[in-house]
Structures are given as C-alpha cells and as structure tokens.
C-alpha cells in the first residue's frame, strides 16, 4: 500500500513490517518517474511479501511491479494525468528488469528496444491469462535462503566476461523468442516445454561461463531436472517442463492432465 501527503516529513518504506532505507537507487528511480509528473508530497510505502526474498523467485520483480501499480492507482485517484509516454512497464524496469513483465498477466515478452535511452525497452503481452486455461505452474521451493550472488551483480559480471552470452543474445534468443511466441499462440505444449528447458539450461551454462563462474543450482535442483527428464522419457513426449531463474528453486509448467502424476512422484 502507498500513501502520499504533504504533511509527511520524508519518504519512508516498510518491508514486512520493518522500516528499510528509502535510499535504494532503484527505488529512487521508480519514485522519480512519478515525481517528475506532479508534486504530491512525500510517500509512505508498506510492502508485504510471503515468498522467499532474494532466492531466485522474482521477489524483486513482484515488489517493484506492485509498487508501480499501487502508485499508478493512487495517481488515478488523485487525478494526476500522466504524460503520453507514461508506460508502467518502463517505470517498473527501473527497479527490476523482470518487473516490467510482471505488470501484465498471462504470457509476456520483454522487448529489448533499440533506443540508447532504454525508453522503448518495455513489456508487451503476448497472450492474456485466459489464453491457455489448462496451463498450470508448480513452484518448488528448494531453498528460501538468500542467494550468494544477486541477479543484478551476477548479470553485470556475465555481461563483462561471458562470450557465450554474446553468442546467445545475437544468435539464439531472437529465433527462440519467435518460436516460443508461436508455441504459445497455437498452444503447442511439447514445443513450449522443450524451448523452455533448453533456454533454462543455456542460461545456467552462461552463468558457468562467467568469470569467476556463478552457480545457482544445487544438488536438489539437478535432481528435479533429472526427475522431469525421466518423466518425459517415460511418457514418450514432453509432458512437464522446468525452468530455473537465478536461484536453485524450480518452476514447473505443465498441463492440468499431468499435475497429479507429477505431484504423486514426490
């Protein structure tokens, strides 16, 4: 929740009931985007998160998306008209890159853009949440501990040292994005799942190609990969798919018909 008042003496933020520093540069960047539009006094922000923080489950993306959405709703209530380039996904990206995608439901792509300012690096919805009603997502929390290398610092190191990342960005990602969008459009689960797992594998290969290397997966993560692989071999088709972000926790995408079998394996 957010509140603004000219009677507040300063900006403040509370995370899970504990006051934190408001001076985080990324947080300030988000607030600046709103304060450039209109003067609304100081802001008080209260954020509650029931997912592990900093463990590779997009807690930053969720937090910043929620903040930007709440501020936008407040602006609407205060009748502060945004300017014509007021794109919420662009603002959310100032806090966390992945937050721009979290501004929409369903299937979303993050457009790289071509402007040096980054103004056109925004999220675009590929399909709404109603598009694939049989799709299910299982989140497997392997560890709720804060990861040793943050997503931001890890990516900065990867950009500086990994030649595999350069090849991936130039030669793999554009075509893979096209294939994934098509698989989503026609609801081809086998292609969707295979592309997802290949991309997850390659992402972590890039992490290992970074110098010094970054390893987010642990033994349990690797066991989940093997379990899904064996399950698909048993079914004779891709019937479950995993993906791992910058952390050890798995996210499984599968259709409704496979949920009980996968849950029963555990």
C-alpha positions in Angstrom: 0.0 0.0 0.0 1.1 3.6 -0.6 0.1 6.9 0.9 1.1 10.4 0.0 0.8 13.6 2.0 2.3 17.0 2.1 2.3 16.6 5.9 4.8 13.7 5.8 8.3 14.9 6.7 10.1 12.4 4.4 9.7 9.4 2.2 9.6 6.1 4.1 9.3 2.4 3.3 8.4 -0.7 5.4 9.1 -4.2 4.2 7.3 -7.0 6.1 6.7 -4.6 9.0 10.3 -3.5 9.3 11.4 0.0 8.1 14.1 -0.1 5.5 16.2 2.6 3.8 14.3 4.5 1.2 17.6 5.5 -0.5 17.9 2.4 -2.6 18.9 3.8 -6.0 16.5 1.6 -7.9 13.6 2.5 -5.6 14.5 6.2 -6.0 14.5 5.8 -9.8 10.9 4.5 -9.7 9.8 7.3 -7.4 11.5 9.9 -9.6 9.4 8.8 -12.6 6.2 9.7 -10.7 7.6 12.8 -9.0 8.6 14.2 -12.4 4.9 14.2 -13.4 3.5 16.0 -10.4 4.3 17.3 -6.9 2.5 15.1 -4.4 4.5 15.5 -1.2 6.2 12.6 0.4 5.3 9.0 0.1 5.0 6.2 2.7 5.2 2.6 1.3 4.2 -0.6 3.1 5.1 -3.8 1.3 4.4 -7.4 2.4 6.0 -10.4 0.7 5.2 -14.0 1.6 7.7 -15.5 -0.9 11.4 -16.1 -0.1 13.3 -12.8 -0.8 16.5 -12.9 -2.9 16.2 -16.6 -3.6 15.6 -16.6 -7.3 11.8 -16.5 -7.2 11.4 -12.9 -8.6 10.7 -11.2 -5.3 12.2 -8.0 -6.6 10.1 -8.2 -9.7 6.9 -8.7 -7.7 7.7 -6.0 -5.3 8.6 -3.3 -7.8 5.6 -4.2 -10.1 3.3 -4.0 -7.1 4.8 -0.6 -6.1 4.4 0.9 -9.5 0.9 -0.4 -9.9 -0.1 0.9 -6.5 1.4 4.4 -7.3 -0.4 4.4 -10.6 -3.7 3.6 -9.0 -3.1 6.4 -6.4 -2.3 8.8 -9.3 -5.5 7.9 -10.9 -7.5 8.6 -7.7 -5.7 11.9 -7.3 -6.5 12.7 -11.0 -2.9 13.4 -11.8 -2.8 12.8 -15.5 0.3 11.0 -16.8 2.1 12.3 -19.9 1.8 10.4 -23.2 4.9 8.3 -22.7 3.8 7.1 -19.2 4.4 3.4 -19.6 4.2 1.5 -16.4 6.4 -1.4 -17.5 9.2 1.1 -18.3 9.0 2.6 -14.9 8.9 -0.9 -13.2 12.0 -1.8 -15.2 13.9 1.0 -13.4 13.5 -1.1 -10.2 14.0 -4.6 -11.5 14.3 -5.7 -15.1 11.9 -8.5 -14.7 9.3 -6.3 -13.0 8.3 -4.8 -16.4 6.9 -8.2 -17.4 5.1 -8.6 -14.1 2.9 -5.6 -14.9 0.8 -7.8 -17.1 -0.9 -11.2 -16.7 -0.6 -14.1 -19.0 2.3 -14.6 -21.3 4.6 -11.5 -21.6 7.7 -10.7 -23.6 10.3 -8.0 -22.6 11.2 -6.1 -25.8 14.9 -5.2 -26.0 14.3 -2.0 -27.8 16.8 0.0 -29.8 17.0 3.4 -28.2 20.1 4.2 -26.2 17.9 5.8 -23.5 16.1 2.5 -23.0 12.7 4.2 -23.4 11.4 1.5 -25.8 12.6 -1.4 -23.6 9.2 -2.3 -22.4 7.0 -5.4 -21.8 4.4 -6.5 -24.3 1.6 -9.0 -23.5 1.8 -12.0 -26.0 -1.4 -13.6 -24.7 -3.8 -13.0 -21.8 -4.1 -15.3 -18.8 -7.3 -16.7 -20.3 -5.5 -17.9 -23.4 -4.2 -21.3 -22.1 -6.7 -22.4 -19.4 -5.2 -25.9 -18.9 -1.7 -24.5 -18.1 -0.6 -25.0 -14.6 2.5 -23.7 -12.7 4.2 -25.5 -9.8 6.8 -23.7 -7.8 9.2 -25.9 -6.0 11.0 -24.1 -3.2 14.3 -25.8 -2.8 15.8 -23.1 -0.6 14.5 -20.0 1.0 18.0 -18.7 1.7 19.2 -15.5 0.1 21.4 -16.4 -2.9 25.1 -15.7 -2.7 25.2 -13.7 -6.0 22.3 -11.3 -6.7 20.7 -11.2 -10.1 21.9 -7.7 -10.8 25.5 -8.2 -9.8 25.6 -11.6 -11.5 24.3 -10.3 -14.8 26.8 -7.4 -14.7 29.7 -9.8 -14.3 28.3 -12.1 -17.0 28.0 -9.2 -19.5 31.6 -8.3 -18.8 33.1 -11.7 -19.0 31.0 -14.3 -20.9 31.4 -14.7 -24.6 28.7 -17.3 -24.6 26.3 -14.6 -23.5 27.2 -12.5 -26.5 26.6 -15.5 -28.8 23.3 -16.4 -27.1 22.0 -12.8 -27.4 22.9 -12.4 -31.1 22.3 -15.9 -32.4 20.0 -17.9 -30.1 17.5 -15.6 -28.3 15.8 -13.8 -31.3 14.8 -17.1 -33.0 14.0 -18.8 -29.8 11.6 -15.9 -28.8 9.9 -16.2 -32.1 9.5 -20.0 -31.7 8.2 -19.6 -28.1 5.6 -16.9 -29.1 4.3 -19.2 -31.8 4.1 -22.2 -29.5 2.1 -20.1 -27.1 -0.1 -18.8 -29.9 -1.1 -22.3 -31.0 -0.8 -23.8 -27.6 1.7 -26.4 -28.6 2.8 -27.7 -25.2 5.6 -30.0 -26.5 7.4 -27.2 -28.3 6.7 -24.8 -25.4 8.2 -27.1 -22.8 11.2 -28.1 -24.9 12.1 -24.5 -25.7 11.7 -23.5 -22.0 14.0 -26.2 -20.7 16.7 -25.6 -23.4 16.7 -21.9 -22.6 16.9 -22.6 -18.8 19.8 -24.9 -19.4 21.6 -22.4 -21.6 21.0 -19.6 -19.1 22.8 -21.6 -16.4 25.6 -22.6 -18.9 26.1 -18.8 -19.4 26.4 -18.4 -15.6 29.1 -21.1 -15.5 30.8 -19.4 -18.5 31.0 -16.2 -16.4 34.3 -15.5 -14.7 34.5 -16.1 -11.9 31.7 -18.7 -12.5 28.3 -18.4 -11.0 26.4 -21.5 -9.9 22.8 -21.0 -8.8 21.7 -24.6 -9.0 22.3 -27.1 -6.1 22.0 -30.9 -5.9 18.3 -30.8 -5.4 17.8 -28.5 -8.4 19.7 -31.0 -10.5 17.6 -33.9 -9.1 14.5 -32.0 -10.2 15.9 -31.7 -13.7 16.6 -35.4 -13.8 13.1 -36.2 -12.5 11.4 -34.2 -15.2 13.7 -35.7 -17.9 12.9 -39.2 -16.7 9.2 -38.4 -16.5 9.1 -37.1 -20.1 11.1 -40.2 -21.3 8.5 -42.4 -19.6 5.6 -40.5 -21.2 7.3 -40.5 -24.6 6.6 -36.8 -25.0 7.3 -33.6 -23.3 4.6 -33.6 -20.6 6.4 -31.5 -18.0 8.9 -28.6 -18.2 11.2 -26.9 -15.8 12.8 -23.6 -15.7 15.2 -22.1 -13.1 15.9 -18.4 -12.7 18.9 -17.0 -10.9 18.5 -19.4 -7.9 18.0 -23.0 -7.0 14.2 -23.0 -7.0 12.3 -24.7 -9.8 9.2 -23.6 -11.6 7.4 -26.4 -13.5 5.0 -25.6 -16.3 2.6 -28.4 -17.2 -0.9 -29.0 -18.4 -3.7 -29.9 -16.0 -3.7 -33.6 -17.0 -0.1 -34.1 -15.8 -0.4 -32.3 -12.4 -1.5 -35.3 -10.3 1.2 -37.6 -11.7 4.0 -35.1 -11.1 2.8 -34.3 -7.6 2.5 -38.0 -6.9 6.1 -38.7 -7.8 7.3 -36.7 -4.8 
